Amino acid sequence: MNLTSPKFVRELLERYGLKADKRFGQNFLVEKGYLEKIIATVGLQPGDTVYEVGPGLGTLTRGLAEAGAKVVSIEMDRRLEAVYAETLAGLPVQIVWGDALAFDWASVPPQSLFAGNLPYNIATPLLTLLLRSSRFRRIVVLVQKEVALRMTAQPGTPEYGLLSLRVQYHAQARRVVDLPPGAFFPPPKVTSSVVCLTPNANPDHPALFRLIEAAFAQRRKTLLNALKARGYNPEKVALALQALNLSPQVRGEALSLQQFEQLLGRIG
């Protein structure tokens, strides 16, 4: 069974009367070299449990299981049930049918692993849930390059924002490799990227991220005006900016994570 063969994937879909569904962001990886790169980046040991979202036809799922992992895959598309009976037969894989955004990530054993080809429309909220859960020692995701650039962006760049700071606060991020559209069937219209996150022990910090969210809610506004619009005391904010040697005209996109933490400490 060669799930990285476009011919086999096409025949498999035809046999079960299926087509890739845009609602679920279905573009199936069909390049063995990239599959192997993802599995190597996960760095699993035999017996490790790997959680996965959006297993598609089971390509990555099967690869992880054959590498020795116990895989828990979360999938919404019940049309794939019969496919998994074929592609994942006899492997240590548990399929959980449901919405990954509604899954209880806090129930995952600490130091688990995560790997997944994330649909564009859930990538940011799902990554936020995974990072806030503090349950994973490594998170490897295949996302659109646009999302990868936002995950790894630095202050002052167009891609820098709430997701960048969320990732920086909770983990070290590394963009591993970019994948051309031809690595998938059907080929998407965009380049994709593999990103590896190594989480730290930072606990969730709701007050800090309320501040950061307010700072980026209206990017074109100055930080002072953006925070004022969200109910922060403008006098306190102005004094805090002055104490941090920041211009009253500064925008949120110019501040580092450390500067946001210092700002919060001064305005409460």
Backbone as JSON, one array per atom type, in Angstrom:
{
  "sequence": "MNLTSPKFVRELLERYGLKADKRFGQNFLVEKGYLEKIIATVGLQPGDTVYEVGPGLGTLTRGLAEAGAKVVSIEMDRRLEAVYAETLAGLPVQIVWGDALAFDWASVPPQSLFAGNLPYNIATPLLTLLLRSSRFRRIVVLVQKEVALRMTAQPGTPEYGLLSLRVQYHAQARRVVDLPPGAFFPPPKVTSSVVCLTPNANPDHPALFRLIEAAFAQRRKTLLNALKARGYNPEKVALALQALNLSPQVRGEALSLQQFEQLLGRIG",
  "N": [[0.85, -1.2, 0.0], [0.75, 2.06, -1.02], [0.56, 5.03, 0.11], [1.7, 7.39, -0.58], [1.67, 7.65, -3.25], [0.41, 9.37, -5.95], [-1.2, 8.12, -7.9], [-2.18, 5.84, -6.54], [-3.58, 7.1, -4.48], [-5.52, 8.5, -5.93], [-6.94, 6.34, -7.02], [-7.81, 5.13, -4.66], [-9.56, 7.06, -3.59], [-11.45, 7.11, -5.65], [-12.4, 4.49, -5.48], [-13.82, 4.5, -3.12], [-15.67, 6.39, -3.66], [-15.09, 9.1, -3.16], [-14.11, 12.57, -2.81], [-11.59, 15.08, -2.35], [-12.38, 17.28, 0.25], [-13.03, 20.62, 0.47], [-14.05, 21.9, 2.69], [-12.89, 20.68, 4.87], [-10.3, 21.22, 4.47], [-8.78, 19.44, 2.85], [-5.98, 18.24, 1.51], [-3.94, 15.89, 0.3], [-0.91, 14.53, 1.41], [1.59, 13.43, -0.76], [4.24, 12.86, -1.13], [6.91, 10.96, -0.42], [9.43, 11.59, 0.68], [9.04, 14.02, 2.07], [7.16, 13.17, 3.92], [8.71, 11.39, 5.44], [10.5, 13.25, 6.48], [8.85, 14.76, 8.17], [8.13, 12.81, 10.08], [10.63, 12.19, 11.14], [11.21, 14.64, 12.32], [9.33, 14.74, 14.36], [10.46, 12.95, 16.12], [9.97, 10.56, 17.59], [9.94, 7.88, 20.02], [9.8, 4.27, 20.07], [6.66, 3.18, 21.22], [5.82, 5.63, 22.15], [3.09, 7.94, 22.48], [1.37, 9.58, 19.97], [-0.49, 12.37, 19.15], [-2.81, 13.34, 16.68], [-4.28, 15.5, 14.25], [-6.75, 15.67, 11.78], [-6.25, 13.35, 9.92], [-6.57, 12.76, 7.23], [-6.21, 10.57, 4.56], [-4.84, 8.83, 6.05], [-2.1, 8.81, 5.75], [0.17, 10.1, 7.12], [-0.53, 9.15, 9.62], [-0.3, 6.36, 9.37], [2.44, 6.22, 8.8], [3.56, 7.18, 11.22], [2.65, 5.22, 13.0], [3.9, 2.94, 11.97], [6.46, 3.62, 12.57], [6.56, 3.09, 15.19], [4.87, 4.37, 16.97], [2.01, 4.86, 19.12], [-0.99, 5.96, 17.95], [-3.28, 8.6, 18.25], [-5.85, 9.79, 16.53], [-7.71, 12.56, 15.49], [-10.62, 13.2, 13.83], [-13.04, 14.7, 11.68], [-14.49, 13.97, 9.44], [-16.69, 11.68, 8.66], [-16.99, 10.19, 6.38], [-14.65, 8.95, 5.87], [-14.39, 6.66, 7.31], [-14.6, 3.99, 6.31], [-12.38, 4.0, 4.67], [-10.25, 4.12, 6.51], [-10.48, 1.63, 7.65], [-9.25, 0.13, 5.78], [-6.71, 1.43, 5.2], [-5.46, 1.7, 7.67], [-5.5, -0.7, 8.88], [-4.86, -3.11, 11.39], [-2.99, -1.61, 12.73], [-1.66, 0.29, 15.58], [-3.75, 2.4, 16.14], [-6.01, 4.85, 17.18], [-9.04, 6.19, 16.29], [-10.62, 9.17, 16.85], [-13.7, 10.47, 16.55], [-14.68, 13.63, 15.79], [-14.63, 17.18, 16.59], [-11.63, 18.83, 16.57], [-11.24, 21.26, 17.84], [-12.97, 21.15, 19.9], [-12.07, 19.15, 21.45], [-10.83, 17.69, 24.5], [-8.04, 18.83, 25.38], [-6.64, 19.13, 27.7], [-6.79, 16.71, 28.91], [-4.89, 15.11, 27.89], [-2.01, 13.03, 28.35], [0.87, 14.31, 30.1], [3.87, 15.44, 28.4], [3.38, 14.36, 25.91], [3.31, 13.79, 22.33], [2.72, 15.65, 19.3], [1.48, 15.65, 16.0], [0.55, 16.86, 12.81], [-1.3, 17.64, 9.81], [-2.5, 20.58, 9.36], [-5.69, 21.97, 8.72], [-6.24, 25.11, 7.11], [-8.23, 26.81, 8.16], [-8.5, 26.19, 10.84], [-6.03, 26.31, 11.98], [-4.75, 28.4, 13.55], [-6.48, 28.76, 15.95], [-6.35, 26.1, 16.89], [-3.59, 25.62, 17.33], [-3.24, 27.45, 19.38], [-4.79, 26.28, 21.42], [-3.36, 23.87, 21.78], [-0.85, 24.81, 22.67], [-1.56, 26.21, 24.99], [-2.42, 24.13, 26.56], [-0.22, 22.85, 27.67], [0.68, 20.21, 27.46], [2.37, 18.92, 25.75], [5.52, 17.74, 24.59], [6.68, 18.1, 22.18], [5.6, 19.6, 19.19], [4.64, 19.15, 15.98], [3.79, 20.56, 13.02], [2.13, 20.74, 9.88], [1.51, 23.35, 7.89], [-0.03, 26.08, 6.06], [2.33, 28.15, 4.38], [2.07, 30.84, 4.94], [0.93, 30.86, 7.5], [2.99, 29.64, 8.91], [4.98, 31.59, 8.69], [3.85, 33.6, 10.23], [3.88, 32.32, 12.69], [6.57, 32.3, 13.32], [7.44, 34.9, 13.22], [9.13, 38.07, 13.77], [9.28, 41.1, 15.84], [8.08, 44.11, 14.25], [7.72, 43.21, 11.7], [5.53, 42.46, 8.88], [4.14, 40.07, 9.31], [4.07, 39.65, 12.0], [2.34, 39.19, 15.04], [-0.49, 38.38, 17.14], [-0.46, 35.51, 17.09], [2.27, 35.02, 16.68], [3.38, 35.95, 19.08], [2.07, 34.35, 20.92], [3.16, 31.85, 20.27], [5.91, 32.4, 20.77], [5.83, 32.87, 23.52], [5.14, 30.39, 24.61], [6.85, 28.47, 23.5], [9.78, 27.27, 21.67], [10.27, 27.92, 18.28], [10.67, 26.5, 15.06], [11.06, 26.72, 11.63], [11.0, 24.11, 9.51], [10.99, 22.96, 6.88], [9.92, 23.84, 3.58], [7.11, 22.99, 1.56], [6.27, 22.32, -1.77], [3.31, 22.97, -3.82], [2.98, 20.67, -5.42], [3.56, 18.53, -3.79], [1.31, 17.53, -2.79], [-1.95, 15.95, -3.15], [-5.2, 16.73, -4.03], [-3.15, 19.29, -5.63], [-2.62, 22.16, -3.65], [-3.09, 25.77, -3.89], [-1.07, 27.09, -2.75], [2.15, 27.39, -1.07], [3.34, 25.16, 1.45], [4.44, 24.63, 4.86], [6.56, 22.92, 7.19], [6.54, 23.12, 10.64], [8.29, 23.05, 13.67], [7.63, 22.91, 17.05], [8.93, 23.39, 20.25], [7.76, 23.13, 23.26], [7.82, 25.1, 26.31], [7.83, 25.48, 29.93], [6.1, 27.49, 30.58], [3.26, 28.76, 32.19], [-0.19, 29.31, 31.23], [-1.16, 32.67, 30.49], [-3.51, 34.64, 30.9], [-4.06, 37.45, 31.31], [-1.89, 38.75, 30.12], [-2.23, 38.0, 27.45], [-4.71, 39.08, 26.88], [-4.0, 41.75, 26.85], [-2.16, 41.76, 24.69], [-3.82, 40.91, 22.61], [-5.59, 43.07, 22.52], [-3.81, 45.03, 21.69], [-3.32, 44.34, 19.07], [-5.76, 44.38, 17.88], [-6.62, 46.47, 16.31], [-4.58, 47.15, 14.08], [-3.58, 49.41, 12.77], [-3.84, 51.51, 14.45], [-2.26, 53.54, 16.98], [-0.51, 52.05, 19.75], [-1.33, 53.13, 22.18], [-3.89, 54.22, 21.57], [-5.18, 51.91, 20.67], [-5.25, 50.32, 22.96], [-6.69, 51.99, 24.66], [-9.17, 51.89, 23.38], [-9.97, 49.4, 24.1], [-10.51, 49.62, 26.75], [-8.43, 50.06, 28.55], [-6.66, 52.14, 30.87], [-5.83, 55.22, 29.64], [-4.03, 57.17, 30.64], [-2.39, 55.72, 32.4], [-1.27, 53.95, 30.55], [0.14, 55.72, 28.9], [2.05, 56.75, 30.69], [3.39, 54.38, 31.28], [4.49, 53.7, 28.78], [6.25, 55.82, 28.47], [8.0, 55.32, 30.61], [9.16, 53.0, 29.7], [10.67, 53.89, 27.67], [9.42, 54.16, 25.19], [7.88, 55.43, 22.27], [5.0, 57.61, 22.32], [3.6, 57.24, 20.02], [4.0, 54.69, 19.21], [3.31, 51.49, 17.73], [1.6, 48.36, 18.34], [2.85, 46.28, 16.97], [5.53, 46.77, 17.1], [6.54, 46.01, 19.52], [8.35, 43.75, 21.59], [7.95, 40.45, 23.06], [8.93, 40.56, 25.7], [8.74, 43.32, 26.19], [5.96, 43.67, 26.12], [5.31, 42.19, 28.4], [6.56, 43.77, 30.33], [5.1, 46.12, 30.02], [2.54, 45.28, 30.82], [3.1, 44.78, 33.5], [3.34, 47.36, 34.44], [0.9, 48.65, 33.94], [-1.05, 46.98, 34.91]],
  "CA": [[0.0, 0.0, 0.0], [1.6, 3.24, -1.13], [-0.27, 6.22, 0.28], [2.4, 8.56, -1.12], [1.57, 7.59, -4.7], [-0.79, 10.05, -6.43], [-2.04, 7.16, -8.61], [-2.88, 5.03, -5.55], [-4.53, 7.97, -3.77], [-6.65, 8.74, -6.85], [-7.72, 5.09, -7.1], [-8.45, 4.93, -3.36], [-10.69, 7.99, -3.52], [-12.47, 6.65, -6.6], [-12.97, 3.23, -4.99], [-14.78, 4.79, -2.05], [-16.58, 7.44, -4.11], [-14.76, 10.29, -2.4], [-13.3, 13.65, -3.35], [-11.06, 15.95, -1.3], [-13.41, 18.22, 0.67], [-12.44, 21.9, 0.85], [-14.51, 22.29, 4.03], [-11.98, 20.1, 5.84], [-8.93, 21.54, 4.07], [-8.17, 18.16, 2.5], [-4.97, 18.08, 0.46], [-3.27, 14.71, 0.85], [0.53, 14.49, 1.17], [1.92, 12.29, -1.62], [5.69, 12.84, -1.35], [7.48, 10.14, 0.64], [10.55, 12.27, 1.32], [8.51, 14.98, 3.03], [6.55, 12.38, 4.99], [9.8, 10.91, 6.29], [11.04, 14.42, 7.17], [7.93, 15.09, 9.26], [8.24, 11.77, 11.12], [11.94, 12.38, 11.78], [11.13, 15.85, 13.14], [8.57, 14.38, 15.56], [11.46, 12.37, 17.02], [9.31, 9.63, 18.53], [10.54, 6.61, 20.43], [8.78, 3.21, 20.05], [5.79, 3.18, 22.38], [5.3, 6.98, 22.39], [1.77, 8.27, 21.95], [1.34, 10.79, 19.14], [-1.83, 12.86, 18.81], [-2.86, 13.86, 15.33], [-5.55, 16.09, 13.83], [-6.94, 15.65, 10.33], [-5.39, 12.32, 9.33], [-6.75, 12.6, 5.78], [-6.38, 9.17, 4.18], [-4.05, 8.03, 6.99], [-0.71, 8.73, 5.3], [1.05, 10.38, 8.26], [-0.96, 8.24, 10.69], [0.32, 5.06, 9.11], [3.88, 6.39, 8.95], [3.87, 7.29, 12.65], [2.41, 3.91, 13.62], [4.94, 2.02, 11.51], [7.7, 4.02, 13.25], [6.5, 2.6, 16.56], [4.0, 5.17, 17.82], [0.57, 4.66, 19.29], [-1.51, 7.21, 17.38], [-4.67, 9.0, 18.5], [-6.16, 10.72, 15.45], [-9.01, 13.22, 15.62], [-11.12, 13.44, 12.47], [-14.46, 15.07, 11.6], [-15.14, 13.5, 8.2], [-17.08, 10.28, 8.84], [-16.9, 9.49, 5.1], [-13.36, 8.26, 5.79], [-14.39, 5.5, 8.21], [-14.3, 2.77, 5.54], [-11.0, 4.12, 4.18], [-9.33, 3.77, 7.59], [-10.54, 0.18, 7.85], [-8.27, -0.41, 4.84], [-5.35, 2.01, 5.25], [-4.88, 1.63, 9.02], [-5.81, -2.04, 9.43], [-3.84, -3.8, 12.15], [-2.02, -0.68, 13.33], [-2.09, 0.81, 16.88], [-4.32, 3.72, 15.88], [-7.36, 5.11, 17.68], [-9.68, 7.32, 15.63], [-11.62, 9.88, 17.66], [-14.52, 11.22, 15.61], [-15.16, 14.86, 16.39], [-14.01, 18.46, 16.28], [-10.39, 19.01, 17.35], [-11.35, 22.47, 18.65], [-13.79, 20.82, 21.06], [-11.4, 18.05, 22.16], [-10.3, 18.06, 25.82], [-6.59, 18.7, 25.3], [-6.11, 19.06, 29.07], [-6.83, 15.31, 29.34], [-3.76, 14.41, 27.26], [-0.9, 12.83, 29.3], [2.0, 15.23, 29.93], [5.01, 15.03, 27.59], [2.93, 13.69, 24.7], [3.76, 14.35, 21.06], [1.64, 16.0, 18.37], [1.84, 15.83, 14.59], [-0.67, 16.98, 12.02], [-1.45, 18.51, 8.64], [-3.63, 21.35, 9.88], [-6.48, 22.79, 7.79], [-5.96, 26.53, 7.3], [-9.25, 27.52, 8.92], [-8.43, 25.92, 12.28], [-4.63, 26.25, 12.41], [-4.44, 29.33, 14.65], [-7.12, 28.4, 17.22], [-5.9, 24.8, 17.37], [-2.26, 25.81, 17.89], [-3.42, 28.14, 20.66], [-5.24, 25.27, 22.38], [-2.27, 22.93, 22.05], [0.17, 25.48, 23.47], [-2.11, 26.53, 26.32], [-2.64, 22.89, 27.33], [1.06, 22.46, 28.33], [0.71, 18.75, 27.52], [3.19, 18.34, 24.69], [6.97, 18.04, 24.59], [7.0, 18.52, 20.83], [4.44, 19.78, 18.32], [5.1, 19.29, 14.6], [2.6, 20.82, 12.21], [2.21, 21.11, 8.47], [0.56, 24.44, 7.74], [0.28, 26.97, 4.96], [3.53, 28.93, 4.67], [1.62, 32.11, 5.54], [0.77, 30.63, 8.94], [4.33, 29.37, 9.44], [5.68, 32.87, 8.82], [3.26, 34.28, 11.39], [4.32, 31.62, 13.89], [7.99, 32.54, 13.57], [7.73, 36.31, 12.91], [9.77, 38.92, 14.76], [8.67, 42.44, 15.89], [8.32, 45.04, 13.17], [7.47, 42.6, 10.38], [4.08, 42.41, 8.61], [3.53, 38.81, 9.78], [4.12, 39.63, 13.47], [1.06, 39.48, 15.67], [-0.91, 37.61, 18.3], [0.02, 34.13, 17.0], [3.73, 35.05, 16.87], [3.66, 36.13, 20.51], [1.6, 33.13, 21.6], [4.18, 30.82, 20.04], [7.13, 32.79, 21.48], [5.64, 32.75, 24.97], [4.98, 29.0, 25.03], [7.7, 27.46, 22.84], [10.76, 27.63, 20.65], [9.71, 27.54, 16.99], [11.64, 26.35, 13.96], [10.49, 26.34, 10.33], [11.88, 23.01, 9.14], [11.09, 22.8, 5.44], [8.76, 24.27, 2.8], [6.63, 21.98, 0.62], [5.58, 22.9, -2.92], [1.96, 22.43, -4.05], [3.03, 19.35, -6.03], [3.74, 17.48, -2.79], [-0.03, 17.14, -2.32], [-3.01, 15.64, -4.11], [-4.9, 17.6, -5.16], [-2.21, 20.33, -5.23], [-3.21, 23.44, -3.26], [-2.59, 26.92, -4.65], [-0.08, 27.78, -1.91], [3.24, 26.62, -0.49], [3.13, 24.76, 2.83], [5.66, 24.55, 5.65], [6.59, 22.13, 8.42], [7.07, 23.89, 11.77], [8.5, 22.26, 14.89], [7.54, 23.69, 18.29], [9.38, 22.73, 21.47], [7.14, 23.91, 24.33], [8.49, 25.3, 27.6], [6.95, 25.23, 31.08], [5.34, 28.69, 30.91], [1.8, 28.57, 32.34], [-1.01, 30.26, 30.48], [-1.15, 34.01, 31.09], [-4.65, 35.3, 30.25], [-3.99, 38.91, 31.34], [-0.91, 39.16, 29.12], [-2.75, 37.84, 26.09], [-5.77, 40.07, 26.68], [-3.3, 42.97, 26.48], [-1.62, 41.6, 23.34], [-4.96, 40.87, 21.68], [-6.06, 44.45, 22.39], [-2.8, 45.78, 20.95], [-3.36, 44.0, 17.64], [-7.14, 44.36, 17.4], [-6.67, 47.46, 15.24], [-3.14, 47.28, 13.87], [-3.18, 50.73, 12.26], [-3.88, 52.47, 15.54], [-1.15, 53.5, 17.92], [-0.75, 51.16, 20.88], [-2.09, 53.89, 23.17], [-5.3, 54.3, 21.16], [-5.74, 50.55, 20.59], [-5.53, 49.87, 24.33], [-7.79, 52.85, 25.15], [-10.42, 51.39, 22.79], [-10.32, 48.16, 24.8], [-10.83, 49.89, 28.14], [-7.26, 50.3, 29.4], [-6.53, 53.53, 31.29], [-4.85, 55.84, 28.74], [-2.98, 57.86, 31.41], [-1.46, 54.69, 32.85], [-0.55, 53.43, 29.38], [1.08, 56.76, 28.45], [3.16, 56.77, 31.65], [4.15, 53.13, 31.12], [5.28, 53.81, 27.54], [7.35, 56.75, 28.75], [8.95, 54.63, 31.49], [9.84, 51.96, 28.9], [11.36, 54.59, 26.57], [8.7, 53.91, 23.95], [7.17, 56.6, 21.76], [3.53, 57.55, 22.45], [3.05, 56.88, 18.71], [4.39, 53.32, 18.87], [2.24, 50.51, 17.48], [1.82, 47.08, 19.01], [3.72, 45.39, 16.18], [6.94, 47.09, 17.36], [6.93, 45.55, 20.86], [8.73, 42.36, 21.8], [7.23, 39.77, 24.15], [9.41, 41.11, 26.97], [8.17, 44.66, 26.36], [4.55, 43.51, 26.49], [5.29, 41.76, 29.79], [6.91, 44.95, 31.15], [3.97, 47.03, 29.94], [1.49, 44.74, 31.69], [3.52, 44.98, 34.88], [3.17, 48.76, 34.82], [-0.49, 49.15, 33.86], [-1.91, 46.09, 35.64]],
  "C": [[0.88, 1.25, 0.0], [0.75, 4.5, -1.09], [0.44, 7.49, -0.18], [2.46, 8.53, -2.65], [0.29, 8.3, -5.15], [-1.75, 9.09, -7.14], [-2.85, 6.32, -7.63], [-3.94, 5.86, -4.82], [-5.76, 8.24, -4.64], [-7.55, 7.51, -6.92], [-8.46, 4.83, -5.8], [-9.68, 5.81, -3.22], [-11.82, 7.53, -4.45], [-13.18, 5.4, -6.09], [-14.03, 3.47, -3.92], [-15.73, 5.93, -2.4], [-16.34, 8.76, -3.42], [-14.02, 11.32, -3.25], [-12.77, 14.45, -2.17], [-12.08, 17.05, -1.02], [-12.76, 19.51, 1.16], [-12.86, 22.34, 2.24], [-13.55, 21.82, 5.11], [-10.51, 20.37, 5.47], [-8.15, 20.33, 3.61], [-7.27, 18.27, 1.26], [-4.02, 17.02, 0.98], [-1.79, 14.69, 0.44], [0.88, 13.24, 0.38], [3.41, 12.27, -1.98], [6.35, 12.13, -0.18], [8.6, 10.84, 1.4], [10.09, 13.27, 2.37], [7.83, 14.27, 4.2], [7.62, 11.92, 5.97], [10.42, 12.05, 7.09], [10.17, 14.8, 8.36], [8.1, 14.1, 10.41], [9.56, 11.9, 11.86], [11.91, 13.59, 12.71], [10.35, 15.6, 14.43], [9.49, 13.73, 16.59], [10.89, 11.39, 18.03], [10.19, 8.44, 18.84], [9.45, 5.54, 20.37], [7.98, 3.2, 21.35], [5.25, 4.55, 22.74], [3.89, 7.11, 21.82], [1.85, 9.59, 21.2], [-0.12, 11.14, 18.85], [-1.77, 13.54, 17.46], [-4.23, 14.43, 15.05], [-5.61, 16.08, 12.31], [-6.07, 14.64, 9.63], [-5.56, 12.12, 7.84], [-7.04, 11.16, 5.42], [-5.56, 8.24, 5.1], [-2.58, 7.93, 6.63], [0.28, 8.94, 6.44], [0.74, 9.43, 9.42], [-0.25, 6.9, 10.56], [1.85, 5.14, 9.3], [4.31, 6.46, 10.4], [3.73, 5.93, 13.34], [3.5, 2.91, 13.22], [6.3, 2.36, 12.12], [7.68, 3.65, 14.73], [5.59, 3.36, 17.49], [2.62, 4.54, 17.99], [-0.06, 5.99, 18.9], [-2.97, 7.4, 17.76], [-4.98, 10.09, 17.49], [-7.58, 11.25, 15.6], [-9.46, 13.66, 14.23], [-12.61, 13.74, 12.5], [-15.2, 14.36, 10.49], [-15.46, 12.0, 8.3], [-17.07, 9.5, 7.52], [-15.65, 8.62, 5.03], [-13.31, 6.98, 6.63], [-14.01, 4.22, 7.47], [-12.87, 2.8, 5.02], [-10.02, 3.67, 5.26], [-9.33, 2.28, 7.89], [-9.55, -0.52, 6.92], [-6.86, 0.1, 5.11], [-4.68, 1.87, 6.61], [-5.11, 0.28, 9.68], [-4.61, -2.62, 10.17], [-2.81, -2.91, 12.83], [-2.55, -0.12, 14.66], [-2.58, 2.25, 16.77], [-5.73, 3.78, 16.45], [-7.9, 6.33, 16.96], [-10.74, 7.9, 16.57], [-12.42, 10.75, 16.7], [-15.05, 12.47, 16.31], [-14.33, 16.05, 15.98], [-12.78, 18.65, 17.18], [-10.45, 20.25, 18.24], [-12.21, 22.24, 19.89], [-13.18, 19.69, 21.9], [-10.82, 18.55, 23.47], [-8.79, 17.84, 25.85], [-5.95, 18.63, 26.69], [-6.07, 17.62, 29.58], [-5.66, 14.5, 28.78], [-2.65, 14.22, 28.29], [0.24, 13.81, 29.04], [3.11, 14.6, 29.1], [4.61, 14.18, 26.38], [3.52, 14.39, 23.48], [2.55, 14.68, 20.19], [2.22, 16.14, 16.98], [0.56, 15.98, 13.79], [-0.53, 17.93, 10.85], [-2.69, 19.34, 8.89], [-4.37, 22.12, 8.78], [-6.29, 24.27, 8.13], [-6.95, 27.18, 8.26], [-9.23, 27.22, 10.41], [-7.0, 25.99, 12.83], [-4.35, 27.13, 13.62], [-5.16, 28.97, 15.95], [-6.65, 27.06, 17.77], [-4.5, 24.91, 17.99], [-2.33, 26.49, 19.24], [-3.85, 27.15, 21.74], [-4.12, 24.32, 22.76], [-1.22, 23.56, 22.96], [-0.32, 25.79, 24.88], [-2.28, 25.29, 27.18], [-1.42, 22.47, 28.12], [1.21, 20.94, 28.43], [1.73, 18.11, 26.58], [4.66, 18.71, 24.84], [7.45, 18.45, 23.2], [5.73, 18.55, 20.0], [4.97, 20.03, 16.91], [3.87, 19.43, 13.71], [2.98, 21.17, 10.78], [1.11, 22.12, 8.23], [0.88, 25.21, 6.46], [1.47, 27.85, 5.35], [3.18, 30.26, 5.33], [1.49, 31.97, 7.06], [2.13, 30.39, 9.59], [5.11, 30.67, 9.64], [5.13, 33.68, 9.99], [3.73, 33.64, 12.7], [5.74, 32.01, 14.3], [8.4, 34.0, 13.39], [8.34, 37.05, 14.1], [9.11, 40.3, 14.74], [9.05, 43.3, 14.69], [8.11, 44.48, 11.78], [5.96, 42.5, 10.15], [3.4, 41.17, 9.18], [3.39, 38.76, 11.31], [2.78, 39.99, 14.07], [0.79, 38.56, 16.84], [-0.37, 36.18, 18.26], [1.53, 34.07, 17.22], [4.07, 35.09, 18.35], [3.19, 34.94, 21.33], [2.64, 32.04, 21.48], [5.45, 31.15, 20.83], [7.01, 32.58, 22.98], [5.7, 31.29, 25.41], [6.05, 28.05, 24.5], [8.85, 28.11, 22.07], [10.22, 27.1, 19.32], [10.79, 27.49, 15.93], [10.89, 25.93, 12.7], [11.45, 25.35, 9.7], [12.09, 22.94, 7.64], [9.81, 23.32, 4.8], [8.4, 23.19, 1.79], [5.89, 22.65, -0.53], [4.19, 22.29, -3.08], [1.97, 21.01, -4.59], [3.27, 18.21, -5.07], [2.41, 16.94, -2.29], [-0.93, 16.75, -3.49], [-4.35, 15.89, -3.43], [-3.96, 18.72, -4.72], [-2.94, 21.6, -4.81], [-2.6, 24.57, -4.08], [-1.48, 27.65, -3.9], [1.02, 26.82, -1.49], [2.9, 26.3, 0.97], [4.48, 24.68, 3.55], [5.47, 23.6, 6.83], [7.23, 23.0, 9.5], [7.16, 22.98, 12.99], [8.49, 23.2, 16.09], [8.03, 22.83, 19.45], [8.87, 23.55, 22.65], [8.02, 24.01, 25.57], [7.47, 25.09, 28.72], [6.12, 26.46, 31.44], [3.85, 28.38, 31.07], [1.05, 29.58, 31.5], [-1.06, 31.59, 31.22], [-2.26, 34.84, 30.45], [-4.54, 36.82, 30.22], [-3.01, 39.44, 30.29], [-1.5, 39.07, 27.72], [-4.0, 38.66, 25.83], [-5.14, 41.39, 26.23], [-2.79, 42.89, 25.04], [-2.73, 41.58, 22.3], [-5.5, 42.27, 21.45], [-5.1, 45.27, 21.54], [-2.9, 45.55, 19.45], [-4.78, 44.0, 17.07], [-7.34, 45.35, 16.25], [-5.23, 47.9, 14.95], [-2.72, 48.69, 13.46], [-3.21, 51.8, 13.33], [-2.58, 52.43, 16.34], [-1.52, 52.55, 19.06], [-1.61, 51.86, 21.93], [-3.57, 53.92, 22.82], [-5.95, 52.92, 21.09], [-6.12, 50.05, 21.98], [-6.66, 50.7, 24.96], [-9.13, 52.33, 24.66], [-10.89, 50.11, 23.47], [-10.48, 48.36, 26.32], [-9.65, 50.07, 29.08], [-7.15, 51.81, 29.68], [-5.45, 54.23, 30.46], [-3.72, 56.57, 29.48], [-1.93, 56.86, 31.88], [-0.62, 54.16, 31.69], [0.51, 54.43, 28.94], [2.29, 56.82, 29.38], [4.03, 55.53, 31.52], [5.03, 53.18, 29.88], [6.49, 54.73, 27.76], [8.43, 56.07, 29.59], [9.75, 53.57, 30.74], [10.59, 52.55, 27.7], [10.75, 54.27, 25.2], [7.92, 55.15, 23.55], [5.67, 56.48, 22.02], [2.85, 57.18, 21.14], [3.35, 55.44, 18.31], [3.16, 52.45, 18.64], [2.6, 49.18, 18.12], [2.81, 46.19, 18.29], [5.2, 45.65, 16.42], [7.44, 46.5, 18.68], [7.29, 44.08, 20.87], [7.86, 41.76, 22.9], [7.64, 40.36, 25.49], [8.83, 42.49, 27.22], [6.68, 44.6, 26.7], [4.43, 43.08, 27.95], [5.59, 42.94, 30.73], [5.76, 45.95, 31.17], [2.83, 46.57, 30.85], [1.84, 44.97, 33.15], [3.3, 46.41, 35.36], [1.73, 49.24, 34.8], [-1.47, 48.24, 34.57], [-3.05, 45.54, 34.82]]
}
